[in-house]
């Protein structure tokens, strides 16, 4: 009997349960589809290791997102309970006990949850098949062996998440029945929420204060940027203050929004007295207490979704577009030499700590003569099992690029820096590298002959600097390269060793500026000068890069396997046996391509997953919030209809109210995102060229489908409730 009653209630209250059902079904669909990555990886030609890594990360994210969905379901259920309280009170008046009422509620919730599970799993199974092709596209692989699949593990994990959401929702439902008195349940429809309407002038003032705080936060963020390294306490403190300002400003902005609109439209008499504008604004003002905080939270969530998706996809684009330029050879490794400044700082640390001199710097030395990297690597390279690797035998052609430190051994200030070029061009350094100290933007210096050997290795035409020419190499993207190009075009002169050098070219050749295999930029700026100029400076060596191409016609994949894990060769010693540096990580062209595709796919996959769920969350909260408001305002709409207001005017008023509640959080989120992305793009552009247009387009498409869909659903359901209230007058 109770089961029949519960089923009948669900059928009769189908519209009340619709938002709950759709949101829960969407959650199940997304949870299942994204957690089938292991099966997708097998069909899409990804390695099992990559599939397992993404699967574990996705599972962890799903737990977090399930908690968000659980909050949503409780919020949605509050709306349903508000609509059903009188019915539950009637059951008790007719003789049903609270336990029986609670059982009916449990059965209703279970029926809707099972329906959402069935719909969600069916849609998820279909979506997961399509996502196999999407996954292959993200990871730049070919479909190896596509076949229809159903993941029992993903389905079980999704069911577990749904059970937790169901239990949490059920607990809140039972609390309502257990604590409410029959008289309260029977009078629920007549007892609307008490709302204290604030003085419009106070609300307008709060709105202005909120705008000012947000503006100050924008100015601070644009000025200070994002603390990329996160190792400066001062930078982090400034960033925390900026974050607090934007959060507080957003809350105050929404807290005073209705009062501001009220005063603004009251001042425009022709608009204020037109149609139902007065009623519409009064409705907005009456709900300011209950929705201001939720609208602020929604705006911040939308901001997080926009920023995370756009930033993640932009990073993937940077690596994808830069990988070809960033892999100049089949195999590269490097030696990082001990700089005089670093050794002095270690010695000073020893003194400050009261240690015996030379404790941590014993055997360390800087040098002005680079080592033969190919010879050192051949002698020292080992596989992971300890067996030697004859790098010289593997190499077909090779070249060594030596870069010298622009800071002389006797001083700390660099002879040339990116900051100097920025001043010459009348530009400012990107915030990611702007510390206000020229030492932090010191450039490397390279000889003309070394650079020409590198160009010959790359199959490019050599350069001629003459007696007083120089050029700049850099692959740090438009934000940094643009500074060099502007200074070179202006004829910026550089003085080294008493000689004045002039630009031999007016632009940086980014395609001939990469000296090590890496997906992102590695060369922030290197000055190429005549050999005799470099010899006269007596500078310490900073880096030596070894670029190796395999013999023509050889199988690069087979040769790569011979390296094993022989990537880190330890310390490097000179002819006198002194420790002058250490080997960096070796990398092959194939490994860079594979790792880049994997990282790009992972970032894009997770960004879209998080962004989609967050947008669904925001849309669902707003939908439930607005439908609850329509339910509260039904007596007012009924009264207006009795006074002769036509249905079209009532629907327009409803549409205007819902448009404000949906549009304003999105507008504020877009404003926050525009400022944040301007700073983020400035950082990302130091890693390589950035094309953000396609990313923004994809993000907007997701928002249009999800957010706009919820808006249309909200208006359709709200209009239906409005028709009911008018018909029942």
N, C-alpha and C positions, 0 to 999 in steps of 0.2 A: 504493500500500500504506500509506504513512504517513498519507495523507489519510483512508483508511478507518479506520485505527487511531485517529486523532485524533477522528473523528466518533463512533466507538464509545465512546471515553473520555468524551466530553461527554455522551452519552446515559446511560452508566452512572453518572457523577458529577453527574447533573443537580441533585441536592439541594445538593451542595457549591457548584455554580455559581449556585444560585437567587438568593441575596442579591446576588451580583455582577451577575447579569442584571437583576434588578428595579431595583437602584439606578442602573445605567447607563442602563436604558430610561427611568426617571423623569427622569434628567438630560437625555437627548436630547429627551424630550417637552417639558420645561419650556424648554430652550434654544430649540428650534424655535418653540414657541408664542409665547413672549415676544419673539422677534426678528422676528415677522411684524407688528410694530406699524405699519409703513408701509402694508401692505395693509389692516390693520384700520382705520387712520385714514381711508383713502379711503372705505371702506364705512360707517364710523361718522360721517361728516360732519365730520371734523377737517381743519384746513388742512394742506397739505403741509409747511409750516414746522414745525408742532408735531410731526407724525409723524417728520420728519427729526431733530428735536432729541431726542425720546424714543428713537428708533432708535439714535442715536449713543451716548447714555448707556447704553442697554441693552446694546449691543455691548461697551462697556468693562466693564460689570458682569459680562457673561457670561465674559469672559476671566478675571477674578478668580475667579468661581464655578467655572469649568472647572478652575482650579488646585486649588481645594478638592476638586472631584470626583476629580481625578487622585490627590490624596493618599488619598482614600477607596478608590479602586480598588486602589492599591498595598496599602493596609491589608487590603482584602478578599482580595486575591490571596495575601497572606501566609498567611491562614487556609487557602486552597485548597492552597497549596504544602505546608503543614504536613501536610495530610491525604494528599497525593499523593507525598511524598518516597520512601516505601517502594516505590511502584509504579515511579517513575523509576529507583530503584536496581536493581530487578529487571530492567528493560529493559537496563541496562548489563551485568548479570551474564549475560544471555542473548545478549550479543554486539553490542548496538547501541552505536555510538559516541556521544560527547557531542554531536556536531553533529546526529546524527539525533534524539536525545532533545530537543535544543533546538528542532529543526524541528517535532517533534510538539507541544511546548509552544506554539510560535508559531501553529501551525495551530489548536490548541484555543482559544487566546485570540482568534484572528481569528474563529473560528466563533461564539463567544459574543458578541463585539463586533458582528459583523454581525447576529446575531439581535437584540441590544439595539437596534441602529440601525434595523432594520426595524420592530420593535415600537414603538420610541420615535417614529419618524417618522409611522407610521400613527396613533398616539394623538395626536401633536402636531398633525397636520393636522386631526383631528377637534376637538381642544381649541381650536385657533386660530379655527375657525368660531364656536364658542360664545363665545370671548373677544371677538369683535367686538361682541356685545351687551353684554358686561361692560364693555368699553372705552367704548362709547357711554354707558353708565350712569355710569361714573366721570367722564367729561368733560361730562356733561349735554348730550349732543347726540342727534339723531334719526338712525336708520339711513337713510342717503341712498339707497343702491342696493346691497342685500345680494346677493352672488353667491359661489358656491363658488370658493375660490382655493387655489393652492399656490404658495408662495414659493420659487423656485429659490435666491435669495440666502440666505434663512434656512437652507435645507437644506444648502447648500454650507458656510456658516459653522459649522453644527452638525457636519457631517462633519469639517471641519478640527479642531474641538475634540476630537472623538472620536479622530481619528488621533493627536493629541498624547497623549491619555490612554493609547491603546493602546501607543504607542511607549515611554512612560515605564514602563508596567506590564511590557512585554516586557523591557526592560533589567533590571529587578529580578528577573524570572523567570530570565533567562539567567545572571545573577550567581550565583543559588543553585546551578544545575547546574554552572557552571564551577568554582566553588570547593569544592563539597561532594565528599567522598570517598564511594566506593561503600559502605563499611562504615557511614558516618554516615547515608546515605540509607536503607539497609536496616534500621538500628536506630532510625529516627526515631520510630516509634510507641512504642518502649519507653523512649526518653530524654525524659522530660518536662522542662519548664523548671525550673531550680533556683530555689527561692524561699526566701529567708531570712525566717522568721517572727519578727517583732520581739516584744520583751517587751510583753505586753498593757498593763501599767501605763504604759510609755513611750508606747504608741500612744494610750491614753486621755488622757494628759497633753497629747500633741500635739493631740488633738481639742479639748480644752478651750482650749488656747492659740489654736487656729484660730478657735474661736467668739468668744473675747475680741477677737481682732484684727478679725474681721468686725463685731462689735458696736461697736468703737471707730470703724471706718470709717463705719458707719451714722450714728453720732452726729456725726461730723465733717461728713458730707454733709448731714445735716438742719440742722446749724448754719450751715455755710458756704455751702451751696447750690452751684449750678453757675456757674462764671465765664462769664456770658452774653457779655460784651463781649470777653473774652480779651485785654484790653490791660493788665491789672494783673499784674505779675510775681509779686507776693505771693500774689494769689488763685490764679494758675496753679500756683504751688509747693505751696500747700495742697491743691489738687485732685489734683496728681500724687502727693502723699504719701497721700491718701485712696485713690486708685486702687491704689497699691502695697500698702497695708494690706489691701484687700479681696481682691486677687489672692493675696497670701501667705497670708492667713487661709483662703481657699478651698482652697488646696493643702494646708495643714496639717490642715484639717478632714477632707478625704477621706483624707489620709495616715494619720490616726489613727482613722478611722471604725470599721473592723472591730474594732480593739482595744477601743474604747469599748463597742461592742455586746457584745463577748465578756465584758467585765467586768460590764456591766450585767445580762446574762442569767445569768451565773454567780452573781450575787448573788440572783437570783430562782430559787431551787432548783426550785420546782414547774414553772416554765416551762423551765428548763435541761434537766431530765431527761425532758421530755415528747417522745414521738415521736422524730423525727430532728433536733430542734433543735440538739443538740450537734454533729452531723455538718454541718448547714447552716452554723452559725456558724464551725466550723473551716474549711469550704470558703471562706467569705468572708475569714477571716483569712489563709488561705494565699495568697490572690491580691492582698493589699494592695499589694505592691511593684509589680506589673505594671499595675494598673488605677488607682491613686490619681491619678497625673498625668493620665491620659486622662479620668477622671471629672471632675476639676477643669476641664480644658479644655472638656469637653462642657457642663458647667454654665455656664461663662462664655459659650460660644457660644449656648446656649439663652437666657441673659440678654440677650445682644445681639439675638437674634432677637425676643424678646418686647418689648424696649424699643424697638427700631427700628420694628417694625410698629405698636405702640400709639402711639408718639410721632408717627410720620408720619401715621397716620390721624387722630389727634386734632388735629394742626395743620390738616389738610384740613377737619375738621369745624368748627373755629373760624372759618376763612375762609368756609366755605360758609354757616354760620349768621349770620355778621356782615356779609355782603356787602350785604344789603338795608338794614340799618341804616346801613351805612357808605357809602351812596351817596345823599346828601340832595338832589342836584341833577343836572341833565343834564351840567353842566360845572363844574369848580372849579379854581381856582388859588390861590396864596398868595404873600405877600411875607414874608420873614424879615428883620427889621430887625437892624442891628448893635447889640448890647447894650453898655452902658457897661463892664460887666465884661470882655467879650471884647476891647474896644478897649484897655482898660488892660493886659490880659494880653499883647496884641501889643506894646504899647509897652514893657512890661517885658522881653519877649523881645529887642526891639531893643537895649535897654540892656545886657542880659546878653551879647549877641553882639557888642557894640561897634560897632553900626551907627549911622549918622547918624539922629537922631530924625526920625520921620515917613517913613522909607524904605518900610515896609510898611503904614503906617496913613494915608498921605497921602490926603486926600479922604474918609476914612471918618468918619462922624459918627452918633451916636445922636439920636433925635428923640422928642418927646412928641406930635407931630402926625402922624397917619397920612396916607399919600398916597391919592389916588383910584385904586384898583387897576384899575377898569374903564377909566378914561381912560388910565392908564399902559400897560395891556396892549394897548389899541386902538392906541396910538401906537407901541409897540415890537414887537408880535407879528409874526412872520414865518414863512412856510412854509420847508420845508427847501431850496427853490430860491431863497430870498431875497425872494419876493413878499410883500407885506403882507397881513395878515388884519384885517379890520374887526370886532373882537369886539363892539363896541357894536351894529353892524347885525345880528349874528347873535343877540344876546341878546333874549329876550322880556321876562322879568322877572329882576331880579338883586338881591342884597343883599350888603353888605360887613360882615363881622364883625371888629372890632378887639379884640385881646387885649393887655393891658398886662403888663409884667414886674413881678412882685411884689417884685423887688429894687430899692430906690430908687437913683437915680443917685449919691447921696452915700455909699451903704453897700453891703455885700455880703450881709448876712443878709436873707432874704426876709421880707416882712411877714406872709405866710401860706404854709403848706406842707402837703403831705400828711402829713409826719411829725407836725406839730402835731395834726392830726385823729386820727392813730393814737394819740397819747398821750392825747388827750381820750377816745377810745373804749376805752382800755385794751387796744389791740391792737398787733401788730407789723407793720411793713411787709413786703410780699412780698420775698423775698430778691433777686428780679430788680431791684428798685429801692431796696433798703435799703443805703445806703452809710455810714450813721451821720452824715451831714451834711445839715442841713436845706436847704442850698443846692441839693443835687441833687434834692430833691423839691419845689422851689418851684412854686407854683400860679400860673396866669395870673389876671388880674382883668379883668372886663368890665362895662360899664355896663348898667343896666337897660333903657334905651331901645334900645341895640344889640341886646340879647337879644330884646326884643319885636319889633323889625324882623325878626330871624331867624325867630322863631316865626310871624309873619304870612306870611313867605315860604314856610314849611313848611305853612301852612294850619292852624296850631295856635292855641289860645287864649293870649292874653298873660298876663303875671304882674304882680302889684302887690306891691312890697316894702315900701311905706310909707317912713317916715323912718329906720328902724333895722333893716330886714330884709335878709337875704341868702339866696342859695341856691347850690348847687354843681351844676355840670355835669361829667359824665365818662362815657366809654364804654370804660373800661379793664377791664371784666369784673368778676366777683364778688369777686375778691381785693382789688381797690382800691375798687370801689363799695361793698362791704360795710363798709369802714372809714368811708367818708363817711356811709353810712346810720346806722351805730351812733352816730357823733358827733352827727349831726343829731337823731336820736331822743333823745339825752341832753341836747339843748339847748345844745350847745357855742357859746359866745360868741366872736366875733372882734373884735379892737380894731384899727381902722384910722383914722389921722389923728385920734386922740383920741376917736373915737366907737365905742361898743360896739354891735355888730350881732348880731342873734339870727336863728336859722333861720326862714325863711318857709315852708319845707317840711321834712318829716321824712325824705324820700327823694329820691334823685337820679332825674331823668327821663332814662334812658339813651337813649330814642328821640329826645330833643331835645338831644343833646349832641355831635353830629357836625357839624363845620364844613368838612370837605373829603372828597372821594371817596377812599376807601381801604378795602381789604378787611379790615384789622385796625384796632385802636383807634389813635387819634391824640391824643385829648384825655385826658391823665392827670388833669387836674383844673383847672377854671376857676371862680373865684368871681364870681358876679353880684351887684353892689352898686348902691345908688342913684347916680344920675348925679353929684349934688353931692359925694358921698363920693369918687368916683373923681377928680373935678376937683380936689379939695383935696390929693390925694396927689402930683400932678405926676410921674407915673411915665413911664418910657420905653415906647414901643410895642414889643411883642415880635413879634406876628404880625398880619397882615391877611389874612382869607380872603375870596375872592370866589366867590359861588355864583350860577350862571346857569342859568335854565331857558329852553329854546327856546320860541318862539311856539306857542301852543296849536294843535294839529292838524298841526304840521309833522312832517316825516320826520326823526327823530333820527339815523338812520344816515346819511342824505344830508348833514345838517349836520355830523356828525362828520368826514366826509371833507374838508370845507372847511378844517378845522384843519390837515390834513397833519401834519407833525411840529412844529408851532408850540407846543411845550410849555414850553420853557425860554427866557425872554425876557431873561436877563442881569441886569444891575444896575438898581437903582431909585434915582432922584435926586429930591430935594425941589425946592421952588421956587427955592432958592438955588443949585441945581446940585450940592449935596453928595451923595455916595454914602451913602445911609442904609440900604440893604439889597439884597436880590436876590430875584428871582422863584424860586419853587419850581416843581416839575413840575406841569403841568396834566394833568387827567385827566377823561375823560367817564364817565358811568354805564355805557354799553355796554362801553367798554374795560375797566372794572374787572370787570364780570361775565365778560367773555370771558377775561381774564387769570386771574381767580380759578378759573374752571372748568378752565383749562389747568393751572395750578399744582396744584390739588387732584388732578386726574387723574394728573399726573406723580408727585406724592408717593405717592399711594395705589398706583399701578401698580408703582413701584419698591420700595415697602415690602413689598408682598405677594410680589413676585419674590424679593427677598433673604431675607425671612422663611421662605418655603417651602423654598428651597434649603438654608438653614442647618439647618432642622428635619430635612429629609431626611438631611443630612450627619450630624447627631447620632444619629438613629435607626439609620443604617447602621453607624456606628462601634460603637455599643452592641451591635447584632445580631451583628456579626462577632466582637466581643470575647467575648460570651457563648457563641457557638457554639464558639469556640476553647477556652473554659473547659470546656464540656461534653465536648469531644473529649479534653481532658487528664484529665478525671475519670472517664472510662468504666471504667477498671479498678476504681475505688472503688465505682461503682454496681453493677458486676458482682459484686464481693465481697459487698456488702450483700444483693443478691438471692440469692446462694448461702447466706447466713446466714439466709434466710427472710423478708427484708423484702418486703412486698407492693408491687406496682407503683404503687398509689395513693399510698402514702407517699413513694416515690421521686419521683413527679411533683410532689407537694406541696413537697418539698424543693427540686426544680429551680425550681418557680414562685416560691417564696419568695426564692431567690437572685437570680433574674432581676428580680423586682419591686424588690428593694433597689437593684440596679444601674441600673434604669430610673427608679425613683421619686426616689432621693436627689438626683441631679443636677437633676431638675426642681424638687424642693422648694426646693433652695438657689437655683436660678435664679429661682423665683417670689419668694422672699424678697428677693433682690437687686433684682428688678424692682419689687416693691412700694415699696421705699424710694426707688429712683431715680425712679419715676413720680410719687411724692408730691412730689418736688422739681421734676420737669419740669412737672407739672400746675400747680404754684405759679407757674412762669414763664409757661406758656402762658396761664393765666387772666388775666395782665396784658394780654394781647392781645385778649381777648374772652371771651364765655361759652363754656364747655367742657362737652360731654356725652361722657363717656368710656365709658359703659356699653355702647353698641353696638359700639364699637371693641374693647373687651375681649372681648365675645362672639364677634366675628369671629375674633380672634386665638386664642381658646380652641378654636373650631371647627377651625381649621387644625391646631392641635396635636393635637387628638383624632384627626383623620383620619390625620395623618402619623406622629406619635410613637406614638400608641396602635396604629396599624396595624403598625409595626415591632415593637412589643412582642409583639403576638399572633403575628406571623410568627416571631419568635425563639423563643417558647415552643413553637409547633407543630413547628419544625425540631428544637429541642432535645429535645422529647419523642420525636420519631422516632429521633434518635440514641440516646436512652436505651433505647428498646425494642430497638434493634439490639444494644446492648451486653449487655442482659439475655438476649436470645435466644441469643447466641453463647457463653454461659457453659458 
